[in-house]
Amino acid sequence: MSRLRRITAVPAICHLQPTVRGLRYPVASLLELLLSGMTIDKVLDDYPNLERDDLLAALESGAPA
């Protein structure tokens, strides 16, 4: 099941950059954290507003088609 419905782009939030659930967490920033070696659990500890499915959606959105 796709989690991409969690990814939004709203003009008033982060200048239309894709974000997670309309929060001010750009997908690109989340992917950078994960690519830098942070685990999903560590990101969730550091950003309590996020949910595991948010990070999985970010990964899914950045995956090649």
N, C-alpha and C positions, 0 to 999 in steps of 0.2 A: 504494500500500500504506500503510495507516494505521500510524503510529508510536505511537499512543495506548497501546499495551501498556507503554510505558516510563514512563507516568504512574501513580503509585501513591499510595494514601492509607493510611498505617499509623498506628494509634493512638499508638504509642510514638515516632513520628517527626513532629515539627512539629505535634503535636496534630491529626492527621487532615487537615492541609492537603495538597493534591495536591503531590507532590514527584516528582523525576525518579529513577527506578530505586531508590527507597528511600533515596537519599542525602538529606542535609539541605539540599537546594536547592529551596525552594518554587517552584512554577511561576510564581506571581505575581511573585516577585522577579526571576526570569529575564526575564519579559515586561517588567518595568519597566526593566531594563538595556537591552533591545533597543529599547524605546520611547524611551529617553533618547538614542538615537543610536549606541549601541555596536554595532559590527558583530559578526556571529557569530564571526569570527576573533579579534576582541579579547576577547570573552567567553571563548572557548576558551583563549586565552593566559593570562587572569587566573584561570581555574578549570580546571586541568589534569585534574581527575577527570571533567569533562563531555566528552561526545562530540557531534559535529555533529548526529546524529540525536536527541539529548536536547533540543537547542534547537529543532529542527524539530518535535518532539513537543509542546513547550511552545507553540509558535506554533499548531500544529494544534488543541490543546486550547482555546486562546483565540479561535479563529476562530468567527464566527457560523455557525450551522447552515444 
